[in-house]
Amino acid sequence: SYSVVMEKRINVPEAQQASPFVNASVGTEAAECDLATSKNVKSMGFVLVHAGAGYHSESKAKEYKHVCKRACQKAVEKLKSGALAVEAVTAALVELEDSPFTNAGMGSNLNLSGEIECDASIMDGKSLHFGAVGALSGIKNPVLVANRLLSEAQKGKLSAGRIPPCFLVGRGAYYWARDHGIPYCLPEKMATKFSLSAFKRNKRKMELAEKVETEFIQTKKRRQSSENENDSGSLDTVGAIVVDHEGNVAAAVSSGGLAMKHAGRVGQAAHYGCGCWAENAGNLNTYSTAVSTSGCGEHLVRTMLARECSAAMQYEDAHHALLETMQNKFIGSPFLSSEDCVLGGVIVLRSCRCVAEESSPDVQALLVEFLWSHTTESMCIGYMSARDGKAKTHISRLPPGAVAGQSLAIEGGVCRLGSLSR
């Protein structure tokens, strides 16, 4: 069995708790943003970012929140200049990758060989194009390569009718990035004092574990080490989701992967439908949706959680839909039935056009519902609209007594963005 803890901050109808396994504690506070009509529609837009689902120590809470705030501000600067969602979400990811406190880009976890290999992907909800890189070394901002793969694919076929790549790995990805003008960085300069110290500590733990004979002592040591982990090595994928002034959505993720991973391992941050998803409204979809995930890559790959969450957002109650998806498609997924600790987190938004209040039917606004949920001990998020003076940040935590990997927290808000004529 598992438990669900919800701090409900969204003004949608109360979710009906049908599952006998749910022990929900629901608050009533609403985080709302009702923005005035804008004469400059390009000042519209919204961004939600995360700095990983894992463990965020209280001692570094200020740094985690600060990097989320900066990432939101970078995205909003792009939105205010008239940029579309893909450019804005890329700007947010670059800021997250450049922080030494996140496990992405600079300061990423080192693998078993003492090297940094990064994964990243991006998806454009308007064109539905996708770009990704895996096990990439020597590039400071992997998301820039993923974004360039996406934009090159949008140009159409290559010479002789060849299909352009959307996913490159390893040295092939590195040389493609260099050929397309993406700045490189010496691999040894991408490590920080935090990631190097984490690597040395983890290496000592592995050497000690190999000498230990009893399963009891091994388990005890693993549990103690995880409880005492207080640095960026215990965090995972960072990401962002954006809706722009046209109502387009985009999503992106970037990660250094699990600490002490095998060389060549590629996590969910590069996999289609697992790390991120973005899809504009149209065809059979009432809502535009965007998702970015974090957590244990193998768990997220085997459940394709990003795409599952996106599909669920087409149901009427976004909060209830996300709750059921995290319960049934993640913690209780048949694909993870052998796992007793399922670790992950998501940020999700959905948007639709609605009639602006006190206006004619020809004037519409964008209604954005945004949520985050995690089964890890904590998840750091930030969000901001293009009309906000500053970003709001928050470290969501499981309550005392809740078991990480078996419980989940879910929170969110709603924002009505400006007005535009049809």
C-alpha positions in Angstrom: 0.0 0.0 0.0 1.0 3.6 -0.3 -0.2 7.0 0.9 -0.9 10.3 -0.8 -0.3 13.7 0.8 -1.8 16.7 -1.0 -1.5 20.4 -0.3 -4.2 21.5 -2.7 -3.6 24.9 -4.2 -5.8 25.0 -7.2 -9.3 26.4 -7.7 -10.7 23.4 -9.6 -13.3 21.1 -8.2 -12.3 18.9 -5.3 -10.8 15.6 -6.4 -12.9 12.6 -5.6 -10.8 10.2 -3.5 -12.0 6.7 -4.7 -8.9 4.7 -3.9 -8.9 2.8 -0.6 -5.1 3.2 -0.5 -5.2 7.0 -0.3 -4.8 8.8 3.0 -5.2 12.4 1.8 -4.7 15.6 3.8 -6.0 18.4 1.7 -5.5 22.1 2.4 -7.7 24.9 1.0 -5.2 27.6 0.1 -5.4 28.7 -3.5 -2.4 30.1 -5.4 -4.0 32.2 -8.1 -2.8 34.7 -10.6 -5.5 36.7 -12.3 -3.8 39.1 -14.7 -5.2 42.3 -16.1 -6.0 42.6 -19.8 -2.8 43.3 -21.7 -2.5 45.7 -24.7 0.8 44.1 -25.5 -0.1 40.4 -25.9 3.6 39.5 -26.2 3.9 40.2 -22.5 1.8 37.1 -21.9 3.3 33.8 -20.9 4.1 31.5 -18.0 7.0 29.3 -16.9 7.3 26.5 -14.3 10.7 25.0 -13.5 12.1 22.4 -11.2 15.6 21.8 -9.7 15.1 18.1 -9.3 13.1 15.6 -7.3 15.3 14.0 -4.6 16.6 15.5 -1.4 17.1 19.2 -0.8 18.8 20.1 2.4 17.5 23.0 4.5 21.0 24.3 4.6 21.0 24.9 0.8 17.3 25.7 0.4 18.2 29.3 -0.4 20.5 28.3 -3.3 18.0 25.9 -4.7 15.2 28.5 -4.7 17.5 31.2 -6.1 18.5 29.1 -9.2 14.8 28.4 -9.8 14.0 32.1 -9.5 16.8 33.0 -12.0 15.6 30.3 -14.5 12.1 31.7 -14.4 13.4 35.2 -14.9 15.5 34.2 -17.9 12.4 32.5 -19.5 10.2 35.5 -18.8 12.8 37.9 -20.4 12.5 35.8 -23.6 8.7 35.8 -23.4 8.6 39.6 -22.9 10.8 40.1 -26.0 8.2 38.1 -28.1 10.1 34.8 -28.1 8.1 31.6 -28.5 7.9 28.8 -25.9 10.9 26.8 -27.2 13.3 29.7 -26.9 12.0 30.6 -23.5 12.2 27.0 -22.1 15.8 26.7 -23.5 16.8 29.9 -21.7 15.5 28.5 -18.4 17.4 25.2 -18.9 20.7 27.0 -19.6 20.4 28.8 -16.3 19.6 25.6 -14.4 22.5 23.8 -16.2 25.0 26.5 -15.2 24.3 26.3 -11.5 26.8 24.3 -9.4 23.9 23.2 -7.2 22.0 21.2 -9.8 22.8 17.9 -11.3 22.8 19.1 -14.9 25.5 20.6 -17.1 28.2 22.1 -14.9 28.6 20.2 -11.7 26.8 17.1 -12.9 27.3 13.7 -11.1 30.4 11.8 -12.2 30.1 8.3 -13.5 32.0 5.2 -12.4 34.9 6.3 -14.6 35.0 9.7 -12.9 33.6 11.4 -16.0 30.6 13.6 -16.7 28.1 12.4 -19.3 24.9 14.4 -19.7 21.4 13.8 -21.1 18.9 16.4 -22.3 15.8 16.8 -24.4 13.3 19.3 -25.6 9.9 19.2 -27.2 7.9 21.8 -29.1 4.2 21.5 -28.6 3.5 23.5 -31.8 5.4 21.4 -34.3 5.7 18.3 -32.1 9.3 18.0 -33.0 11.7 16.6 -30.4 15.5 16.8 -29.9 17.7 14.9 -27.5 21.3 14.0 -26.5 22.5 11.2 -24.3 25.8 10.4 -22.6 27.3 13.7 -23.9 30.6 14.9 -22.6 32.5 18.2 -23.3 29.4 20.4 -23.9 28.6 22.9 -21.1 24.9 23.2 -22.0 23.5 19.9 -23.4 20.1 21.5 -23.9 21.5 23.8 -26.6 22.4 20.7 -28.6 19.0 19.2 -28.1 17.4 22.5 -29.1 19.6 22.7 -32.2 18.7 19.1 -33.2 15.0 20.1 -32.9 15.4 23.3 -35.0 17.5 21.5 -37.7 14.9 18.8 -38.0 12.2 21.4 -38.6 14.1 22.5 -41.7 13.3 19.2 -43.4 15.3 16.5 -45.0 19.0 16.5 -45.6 20.8 16.0 -48.9 19.9 12.9 -50.8 16.6 12.7 -48.9 18.2 11.7 -45.6 16.1 12.0 -42.4 17.7 14.5 -39.9 18.5 13.0 -36.5 16.5 13.8 -33.4 18.5 11.9 -30.9 22.3 11.6 -30.8 24.6 10.1 -28.1 28.2 10.1 -27.0 31.0 11.2 -29.4 28.6 11.4 -32.3 26.6 14.0 -30.4 29.7 15.9 -29.4 31.0 16.2 -32.9 27.6 17.1 -34.3 27.4 19.9 -31.6 30.9 21.2 -32.6 30.0 21.2 -36.3 26.9 23.3 -35.5 28.8 25.9 -33.5 27.8 24.8 -30.0 30.4 25.9 -27.5 32.4 23.1 -25.9 34.0 22.8 -22.5 36.9 20.8 -21.3 35.4 17.8 -19.4 37.6 18.4 -16.4 36.3 21.9 -16.1 32.6 20.8 -15.9 33.2 19.1 -12.5 32.8 21.3 -9.4 34.1 20.8 -5.8 30.7 19.5 -4.9 30.5 16.8 -7.6 34.2 15.8 -7.1 33.7 15.4 -3.3 30.5 13.4 -3.9 32.4 11.1 -6.4 35.2 10.5 -3.9 32.8 9.8 -1.1 30.7 7.4 -3.2 33.8 5.6 -4.5 34.9 5.0 -0.9 31.4 3.7 0.0 31.4 1.3 -3.0 34.9 -0.1 -2.1 33.7 -0.6 1.5 30.5 -2.3 0.4 32.4 -4.8 -1.7 34.3 -5.9 1.5 31.2 -6.2 3.6 29.9 -9.8 3.9 26.5 -9.6 5.4 23.4 -8.2 3.7 22.2 -6.6 7.0 25.3 -4.4 7.3 25.1 -3.5 3.6 21.5 -2.4 3.9 22.2 -0.4 7.0 25.1 1.4 5.5 23.1 2.3 2.3 20.3 3.6 4.4 22.6 5.8 6.6 24.4 7.2 3.6 21.2 8.2 1.9 19.9 9.9 5.1 23.2 11.8 5.4 23.3 12.9 1.7 23.1 16.7 1.7 24.6 17.8 -1.6 23.8 18.1 -5.2 24.8 14.5 -5.9 21.5 13.4 -4.3 19.4 15.4 -6.8 18.4 14.5 -10.3 17.1 16.0 -13.5 16.2 19.7 -13.8 13.5 20.9 -16.2 11.1 23.6 -17.3 7.7 24.0 -19.1 6.4 27.1 -20.8 3.3 28.5 -22.4 3.9 31.6 -24.7 1.7 34.5 -25.8 0.3 32.5 -28.7 -0.7 29.6 -26.4 2.2 27.3 -27.7 3.7 25.0 -25.1 7.2 23.6 -24.8 9.1 21.4 -22.3 12.7 20.5 -21.6 14.9 18.4 -19.2 18.6 18.1 -18.5 20.5 15.7 -16.2 23.9 14.5 -15.3 22.3 11.2 -14.4 22.6 8.9 -11.4 25.8 9.2 -9.3 28.3 6.4 -10.1 26.3 5.3 -13.1 27.9 3.0 -15.7 29.6 4.9 -18.6 27.2 5.2 -21.5 24.1 4.9 -19.4 21.3 7.1 -20.7 18.5 8.2 -18.4 14.9 9.4 -18.9 16.1 13.0 -19.7 16.9 11.9 -23.2 14.2 9.4 -23.8 11.1 10.3 -25.9 8.0 10.4 -23.8 9.9 9.9 -20.6 11.7 13.1 -19.7 9.5 15.7 -21.2 6.4 16.1 -23.4 4.7 19.1 -25.0 1.6 19.1 -27.2 -0.6 22.0 -28.3 -4.3 21.8 -28.3 -5.9 20.5 -31.5 -7.2 17.5 -33.2 -8.8 15.5 -30.3 -7.0 17.5 -27.6 -9.0 20.2 -25.7 -5.9 21.4 -23.8 -2.3 22.2 -24.6 -0.1 20.3 -22.2 3.5 20.3 -21.1 5.4 18.0 -18.7 8.9 17.6 -17.3 10.0 14.8 -15.1 12.7 14.0 -12.6 13.8 11.2 -10.3 15.1 7.6 -11.0 15.6 7.5 -14.7 15.0 3.7 -15.0 11.6 4.1 -13.2 10.6 7.0 -15.5 11.7 5.2 -18.7 9.8 2.0 -17.9 6.6 4.0 -17.2 6.9 6.7 -19.9 5.6 9.0 -17.2 5.9 12.3 -19.1 3.6 11.2 -21.9 1.2 9.4 -19.4 0.8 12.7 -17.5 0.2 14.7 -20.6 -2.6 12.3 -21.8 -4.2 12.4 -18.4 -4.4 16.2 -18.5 -7.2 16.0 -21.1 -9.6 14.9 -18.4 -11.8 17.5 -16.7 -10.1 17.7 -13.3 -6.4 18.2 -13.7 -5.6 17.6 -10.0 -7.5 14.3 -9.9 -6.0 13.2 -13.2 -2.5 13.8 -12.1 -3.2 12.1 -8.7 -4.5 9.0 -10.4 -1.7 8.9 -12.9 1.0 9.1 -10.2 -0.9 6.3 -8.2 -1.7 3.9 -11.0 0.8 4.6 -13.8 3.8 5.2 -11.6 3.8 4.0 -7.9 1.4 1.2 -8.8 2.6 0.6 -12.3 2.7 -3.1 -13.4 5.9 -2.3 -15.1 7.5 -1.5 -11.7 5.8 -4.3 -9.7 9.1 -5.6 -8.5 10.1 -2.2 -7.1 9.3 -1.4 -3.5 10.6 2.2 -3.8 9.4 4.1 -6.9 11.1 7.5 -7.0 10.1 10.4 -9.3 8.5 13.8 -9.7 6.8 15.8 -12.4 5.8 19.4 -13.2 2.7 19.7 -15.4 0.8 22.5 -17.0 -2.3 22.6 -19.2 -3.7 25.7 -20.9 -6.8 26.6 -22.9 -8.4 29.7 -24.3 -11.3 31.1 -22.3 -13.6 34.1 -22.6 -12.1 37.0 -20.8 -14.2 38.3 -17.9 -16.3 41.5 -18.7 -15.4 41.3 -22.3 -17.0 40.4 -25.6 -16.9 36.7 -26.7 -14.3 37.7 -29.3 -11.8 38.5 -26.6 -10.1 35.5 -25.0 -7.6 34.8 -22.3 -5.3 31.9 -21.6 -6.1 29.9 -18.5 -3.1 27.9 -17.2 -3.4 25.2 -14.6 0.0 24.1 -13.2 0.8 21.3 -10.8 3.8 19.4 -9.4 3.9 16.0 -7.7 6.7 13.8 -6.3 7.3 10.6 -4.5 10.8 11.7 -3.4 11.5 13.4 -0.1 11.4 16.8 -1.7 11.2 18.7 -5.0 12.2 22.4 -5.6 10.1 24.4 -8.0 9.6 27.9 -9.2 7.0 29.6 -11.4 6.4 33.0 -12.9 4.1 34.7 -15.4 5.3 37.4 -17.8 3.4 40.0 -15.8 4.9 39.1 -12.4 7.6 41.2 -10.9 9.4 38.2 -9.5 9.2 34.4 -9.4 7.6 32.4 -6.6 9.7 29.4 -5.3 8.9 26.5 -3.1 10.4 23.3 -1.8 7.7 20.7 -1.6 8.3 18.0 0.9 6.7 14.8 2.0 5.4 15.2 5.6 7.0 13.6 8.6 6.3 9.9 8.6 5.6 9.5 4.9 7.8 7.0 3.2 9.7 8.2 0.1 9.0 5.9 -2.9 5.6 4.8 -1.4 3.9 8.2 -0.8 3.3 11.2 -3.0 2.7 14.9 -2.6 0.7 17.0 -5.1 0.3 20.8 -5.2 -0.6 23.4 -7.8 -2.2 26.6 -8.9 -4.0 28.4 -11.6 -3.2 31.5 -13.6 -5.3 33.5 -16.1 -3.0 35.2 -18.6 -4.0 38.5 -20.2 -6.4 38.8 -23.1 -6.1 38.5 -26.9 -8.5 38.9 -29.8 -9.5 35.9 -31.8 
